[in-house]
């Protein structure tokens, strides 16, 4: 994500375009790159539809470089919202974030499957919310959904703790 100020300030977009085209163009045939996840959580931080023009522009810039890898932007909140549907329409591979319990995850998977494309979950695992390896991973396996875990990072962001955890929390 480029940050709220850059999303809203179109005078910043030429630099963003240059960056996207340089990265995707330089590695467009690199077989070690499996997928381009172009923009993390458009509409987050209260942006809503205001981030849609940049998201669509990023897809166009990346496609213009003709990469051999598929492009995606992960749905992450209300999957029926117009911007979330648009990111799935534009994606070659449907990707999503899912920290839901099993029934919530089922609903997200159902919407992702509507597009008839491969599906991958790029963020999941919230043990405190019953989003656990033992109940979510078999769901992915049974539906042939790829996944990788974004968490377990013990560093600056401490993503092995639940969001909002305080020092000393279990």
C-alpha positions as CSV (number, residue, x, y, z in Angstrom):
1,X,0.0,0.0,0.0
2,X,1.4,3.4,-0.9
3,X,-0.1,5.2,2.0
4,X,-3.2,7.4,2.2
5,X,-1.6,10.6,1.1
6,X,-0.2,9.1,-2.1
7,X,-3.5,7.4,-2.9
8,X,-5.3,10.7,-2.8
9,X,-2.6,12.9,-4.4
10,X,-2.4,12.1,-8.1
11,X,0.8,14.1,-8.4
12,X,2.5,11.1,-6.6
13,X,1.2,8.6,-9.1
14,X,3.9,9.0,-11.8
15,X,6.5,7.8,-9.2
16,X,4.2,4.9,-8.3
17,X,3.8,4.1,-11.9
18,X,7.5,4.2,-12.5
19,X,8.0,1.9,-9.5
20,X,5.4,-0.7,-10.6
21,X,6.6,-0.7,-14.2
22,X,10.3,-1.0,-13.1
23,X,9.6,-3.9,-10.7
24,X,7.2,-5.9,-12.9
25,X,9.0,-5.1,-16.1
26,X,12.4,-6.1,-14.7
27,X,11.1,-9.4,-13.4
28,X,8.3,-10.1,-15.8
29,X,9.8,-13.4,-17.0
30,X,11.4,-14.4,-13.7
31,X,10.1,-18.0,-13.0
32,X,11.0,-17.7,-9.3
33,X,8.2,-15.1,-9.0
34,X,4.9,-16.9,-8.6
35,X,2.5,-14.1,-8.5
36,X,2.4,-10.3,-8.3
37,X,0.3,-9.1,-5.3
38,X,0.0,-5.5,-6.5
39,X,-1.6,-3.6,-3.6
40,X,-2.3,-4.5,0.0
41,X,-5.8,-3.9,1.2
42,X,-7.1,-1.1,-1.0
43,X,-9.9,0.7,0.8
44,X,-8.3,0.2,4.2
45,X,-7.9,3.0,6.7
46,X,-11.3,4.4,5.7
47,X,-10.3,4.9,2.1
48,X,-13.2,2.9,0.6
49,X,-13.9,3.6,-3.1
50,X,-11.3,6.5,-3.0
51,X,-8.6,3.9,-3.5
52,X,-10.3,2.3,-6.5
53,X,-8.8,4.5,-9.2
54,X,-5.2,3.8,-8.1
55,X,-5.9,0.1,-7.7
56,X,-7.2,0.0,-11.3
57,X,-4.2,2.0,-12.5
58,X,-1.8,-0.3,-10.8
59,X,-3.3,-3.3,-12.6
60,X,-3.1,-1.4,-15.9
61,X,0.6,-0.5,-15.3
62,X,1.5,-4.0,-14.4
63,X,-0.4,-5.6,-17.3
64,X,1.3,-3.2,-19.6
65,X,4.6,-4.8,-18.8
66,X,3.2,-8.2,-20.0
67,X,4.4,-10.4,-17.1
68,X,4.2,-14.1,-17.4
69,X,3.1,-14.3,-13.7
70,X,-0.5,-13.8,-12.7
71,X,-1.6,-10.5,-11.1
72,X,-3.8,-10.2,-8.0
73,X,-5.0,-7.9,-5.2
74,X,-6.4,-9.6,-2.2
75,X,-9.9,-9.1,-1.0
76,X,-9.9,-8.5,2.7
77,X,-13.1,-7.0,4.1
78,X,-16.7,-7.1,2.9
79,X,-16.3,-9.3,-0.1
80,X,-19.6,-8.0,-1.6
81,X,-18.5,-4.4,-1.6
82,X,-18.0,-3.0,-5.1
83,X,-14.3,-2.4,-4.7
84,X,-13.7,-5.9,-3.3
85,X,-15.6,-7.4,-6.2
86,X,-13.6,-5.2,-8.7
87,X,-10.3,-6.4,-7.3
88,X,-11.4,-10.0,-7.8
89,X,-12.6,-9.2,-11.3
90,X,-9.2,-7.8,-12.2
91,X,-7.2,-10.6,-10.6
92,X,-5.9,-13.5,-12.6
93,X,-5.7,-15.5,-9.3
94,X,-8.3,-14.7,-6.7
95,X,-6.5,-13.9,-3.4
96,X,-7.9,-13.0,0.0
97,X,-7.3,-12.4,3.6
98,X,-9.3,-14.6,6.0
99,X,-9.0,-14.4,9.8
100,X,-12.5,-15.7,10.2
101,X,-13.8,-18.7,12.1
102,X,-14.6,-21.8,9.9
103,X,-18.1,-20.6,9.0
104,X,-16.9,-17.1,8.1
105,X,-14.1,-18.6,6.0
106,X,-16.7,-20.8,4.2
107,X,-18.6,-17.6,3.1
108,X,-15.4,-15.9,1.8
109,X,-14.4,-19.1,-0.1
110,X,-17.8,-19.3,-1.7
111,X,-17.5,-15.7,-3.0
112,X,-14.0,-16.3,-4.3
113,X,-15.0,-19.5,-6.1
114,X,-17.6,-17.5,-8.1
115,X,-14.9,-16.2,-10.4
116,X,-13.8,-19.7,-11.6
117,X,-10.1,-18.9,-11.1
118,X,-7.5,-20.4,-8.8
119,X,-7.8,-19.1,-5.2
120,X,-5.1,-18.5,-2.6
121,X,-5.4,-17.2,0.9
122,X,-2.5,-14.8,1.5
123,X,-3.3,-14.0,5.2
124,X,-4.9,-16.2,7.8
125,X,-4.5,-17.7,11.2
126,X,-6.1,-16.0,14.2
127,X,-5.9,-18.7,16.9
128,X,-7.9,-16.5,19.4
129,X,-10.7,-16.3,16.8
130,X,-10.9,-20.1,16.1
131,X,-9.0,-19.6,12.9
132,X,-6.6,-22.4,13.6
133,X,-4.4,-24.7,11.5
134,X,-6.4,-27.7,12.5
135,X,-9.7,-26.3,11.3
136,X,-8.7,-24.0,8.4
137,X,-5.9,-25.9,6.6
138,X,-8.1,-29.0,5.9
139,X,-10.7,-26.6,4.5
140,X,-8.1,-25.1,2.1
141,X,-6.8,-28.6,1.2
142,X,-10.3,-30.0,0.4
143,X,-11.1,-27.1,-1.9
144,X,-7.6,-26.9,-3.5
145,X,-7.0,-23.4,-2.2
146,X,-3.4,-22.4,-1.9
147,X,-2.4,-20.5,1.2
148,X,0.6,-19.1,3.0
149,X,0.8,-17.7,6.5
150,X,1.6,-14.0,6.9
151,X,2.0,-14.3,10.6
152,X,4.7,-15.7,12.9
153,X,7.0,-12.7,12.2
154,X,9.1,-12.0,15.3
155,X,10.4,-8.6,14.3
156,X,9.4,-5.0,14.0
157,X,5.7,-5.8,13.5
158,X,5.4,-8.8,15.9
159,X,2.8,-10.6,13.8
160,X,2.9,-13.7,15.9
161,X,0.8,-11.8,18.4
162,X,-2.9,-11.0,17.8
163,X,-3.6,-7.4,16.6
164,X,-3.9,-5.1,19.5
165,X,-1.9,-7.3,21.9
166,X,-0.1,-5.6,24.7
167,X,3.3,-6.4,26.1
168,X,3.1,-9.5,28.2
169,X,0.0,-10.9,26.5
170,X,0.0,-14.7,26.0
